[in-house]
Amino acid sequence: MTPLVVAAVLTAAVTHAGWNAIAHHIKDQLLSFTLISGGGALLGAATAFFVPLPAAGAWPYLVASAVLHVGYYLLLMRSFALGDFGQMYPIARGTAPLVVTLLAAVFLHEIPDAPQLAGVAVACAGLTGLALWGIRGSGRRPDWPALLAALGTGLAIAGYTVVDGVGVRASGTPLGYIAWLMILEGLAIPAYALYRRRGELVEQLRPYATRGLLGGFLSVAAYALVLWAQTKAPLAPIAALRESSIIVGAAIGTLFFKERFGGPRIAAAGLMVVGIGLMLTTS
């Protein structure tokens, strides 16, 4: 990867952690994701007027990715509602590069070398440690619904990462692809919120509008940078580098949400970062 691609993906990592923190901070998760996904759809619609239409071959991937993104939003909402940001975010994000590495090898023939395979193993160890440290309350029992929601989120991320990696390359226009992806994926949750909250929705959204729409802008910016990078380099190392947001997410959880991270979680997150670093190496 060139320095420009690395810089773009690192910027996306920080931006992504930021919008996830905004989403977690708004306690009513349906309102939070209505604003974020709806804001993304509005930005996508505005952008679509000024960029080329994606090529015909990209549209099946756009539709499949939109479905995966809606599933991702639902699982992320669930994990944030059940668990701590400082734990749910690293598990969700840390799962993705491991699965992307496998999917890219099987479907795109982007075969990892020995250091990258070692990185997968080390990152898996860190992910397992972080998940097993998922203990809440005085009973010291793992919060399995929260952990499963976070793992499901990671699988959804891996799915749309591979689908979009193929689709954006077929589109001929990364900006056109992201614009239409935001439109397609961004309508489902606002429509559901309108059905559930009906006439009360606008009034309920008003106190959170600025934060939520900022989150939507950050979400679009983060993923646009990643999609552009996927046209310039293989998927697995981009997915791995993107998950340096794990450290940003851990810091946000500790500093802003006053969540106890603790030594074991620091060690587990550190293992994941070492594994991701190994996945970025080449033999």
FIZA-514569 format. One line per 5 residues: their letters; for each residue x, z, y of C-alpha. Coordinates in pm, whole numbers, plus 50000, padded with zeros to 5 digits. Each point is the difference from the previous one (the first is absolute). Layout:
<atoms>
A = X:Z:Y  ...
</atoms>
This chain:
<atoms>
MTPLV = 50000:50000:50000  50123:49917:50348  50037:50275:50264  49691:49864:50178  49789:50031:49684
VAAVL = 50131:50353:49938  49920:50099:50359  49648:49856:49972  49927:50187:49677  50140:50330:50132
TAAVT = 49786:49962:50313  49700:49936:49776  50082:50316:49801  49995:50223:50309  49688:49831:50135
HAGWN = 49823:50035:49666  50070:50372:49977  49864:50033:50353  49663:49839:49930  49961:50194:49676
AIAHH = 50060:50322:50194  49728:49899:50247  49765:49927:49710  50069:50340:49845  49962:50182:50332
IKDQL = 49640:49881:50049  49832:50229:49750  49691:49786:49947  50171:49736:49791  49711:49753:50016
LSFTL = 50018:50001:50380  50379:49979:49989  50015:49694:49779  49703:49838:50174  50200:50000:50322
ISGGG = 50329:49899:49838  49865:49716:49785  49749:49892:50265  50272:49999:50265  50214:49790:49770
ALLGA = 49714:49753:49951  49952:49967:50377  50372:49941:50053  50003:49748:49717  49703:49813:50148
ATAFF = 50169:49985:50340  50325:49874:49844  49828:49738:49783  49908:49794:50309  50366:49944:50087
VPLPA = 50168:49941:49662  49969:49729:49734  49750:50037:49716  50167:50096:49669  50046:49714:49753
AGAWP = 49730:49953:49736  50222:50135:49724  50023:50340:50171  49627:50077:50010  49959:50125:49640
YLVAS = 50281:50245:50070  49838:50104:50328  49673:50082:49824  50173:50186:49716  50213:50194:50247
AVLHV = 49696:50095:50209  49833:50147:49691  50317:50193:49910  50034:50125:50358  49645:50136:50002
GYYLL = 50076:50184:49675  50321:50128:50158  49813:50133:50302  49745:50179:49781  50268:50161:49783
LMRSF = 50209:50096:50303  49696:50158:50163  49942:50198:49683  50360:50118:49969  50016:50107:50367
ALGDF = 49672:50189:49964  50124:50189:49694  50372:50059:50057  50276:50073:50250  50134:49705:50198
GQMYP = 50359:50101:49918  49930:49962:49630  49737:49726:49974  50189:49756:50223  50331:50011:49806
IARGT = 49824:49966:49664  49787:49706:50113  50291:49821:50165  50258:50091:49736  49794:49858:49715
APLVV = 49975:49654:50158  50362:49870:49985  50030:50100:49636  49694:49797:49905  50090:49712:50233
TLLAA = 50339:49973:49829  49827:49957:49664  49732:49760:50127  50251:49785:50189  50213:49973:49685
VFLHE = 49705:49902:49780  49811:49764:50230  50260:49871:50247  50311:50017:49778  50184:50210:50260
IPDAP = 50204:50193:49742  50170:50322:50118  50365:50059:49916  50150:50315:49845  50031:50206:50323
QLAGV = 49643:49914:50091  49877:50110:49656  50193:50324:50044  49827:50038:50335  49661:49965:49831
AVACA = 50091:50277:49756  50127:50234:50273  49699:49933:50223  49768:50067:49704  50169:50335:49949
GLTGL = 49949:50088:50364  49640:49886:49993  49931:50208:49690  50158:50305:50160  49797:49956:50316
ALWGI = 49679:49959:49803  50067:50307:49783  50064:50204:50313  49642:49923:50099  49877:50357:49975
RGSGR = 49736:50133:50232  49845:50338:50045  50080:50329:49833  49913:49878:49651  50311:49778:49996
RPDWP = 49820:49719:49824  50073:49633:50072  49728:49837:50207  49944:49714:49757  49724:49818:50194
ALLAA = 50227:49981:50305  50301:49890:49794  49801:49733:49816  49859:49867:50328  50354:49976:50143
LGTGL = 50130:49823:49689  49703:49761:50010  50084:49931:50363  50355:49909:49897  49873:49760:49734
AIAGY = 49774:49831:50255  50294:49967:50240  50208:49838:49727  49717:49761:49916  49944:49872:50351
TVVDG = 50376:49990:50072  50055:49749:49719  49683:49802:50078  50092:49978:50369  50361:49917:49919
VGVRA = 49878:49685:49825  49715:49930:50241  50198:50022:50322  50261:49762:49862  49725:49751:49914
SGTPL = 49826:50039:50336  50254:49827:50222  49921:50249:50277  50072:50373:49963  49809:50078:50321
GYIAW = 49699:49798:49886  50009:50173:49662  50008:50352:50146  49726:49914:50252  49757:49883:49735
LMILE = 50097:50278:49762  49914:50257:50268  49665:49828:50057  49909:49986:49631  50108:50352:49911
GLAIP = 49897:50167:50325  49623:49954:49980  49913:50182:49677  50053:50362:50106  49836:49966:50345
AYALY = 49701:49836:49830  49977:50286:49750  50034:50257:50280  49720:49830:50193  49781:50017:49689
RRRGE = 50080:50370:49943  49992:50128:50358  49762:49744:50153  49904:50085:50359  50239:50295:50015
LVEQL = 50315:49797:49932  50090:49897:50356  49960:50355:50132  50210:50139:49714  50275:49744:50056
RPYAT = 50032:50058:50375  50222:50314:49991  50251:49829:49770  49988:49646:50137  50337:49996:50179
RGLLG = 50196:50151:49712  49821:49795:49737  50044:49668:50176  50368:50083:50060  50026:50058:49626
GFLSV = 49841:49659:49941  50255:49831:50227  50290:50178:49828  49860:49904:49660  49988:49630:50090
AAYAL = 50347:50009:50159  50153:50174:49698  49859:49760:49745  50067:49690:50210  50369:50092:50006
VLWAQ = 50001:50047:49622  49822:49669:49935  50250:49818:50219  50286:50166:49811  49847:49893:49668
TKAPL = 50046:49638:50103  50373:50065:50047  50105:50214:49701  49892:50105:49646  49705:50237:49971
APIAA = 50154:50295:49813  50275:50093:50250  49758:49961:50291  49749:50228:49828  50277:50250:49932
LRESS = 50139:49998:50353  49650:50029:50146  49957:50330:49819  50266:50164:50212  49680:50098:50182
IIVGA = 49988:50281:49741  50254:50194:50205  49808:49935:50322  49678:50110:49831  50162:50317:49870
AIGTL = 50128:50085:50347  49659:49935:50156  49830:50221:49742  50240:50286:50074  50021:49970:50378
FFKER = 49648:49902:50099  49777:50122:49717  50196:50321:49933  50013:49923:49629  50259:50187:49795
FGGPR = 50232:49741:49852  50248:50232:49828  50324:49946:49811  49854:49843:49683  49804:49741:50197
IAAAG = 50308:49920:50210  50205:49950:49683  49731:49781:49841  49961:49788:50314  50378:49972:50019
LMVVG = 50012:49866:49643  49738:49742:50092  50203:49885:50301  50319:49975:49788  49806:49794:49748
IGLML = 49865:49774:50272  50354:49958:50133  50120:49892:49658  49714:49752:49977  50129:49842:50320
TTS = 50346:49938:49855  50110:49682:49827  50255:49962:49723
</atoms>
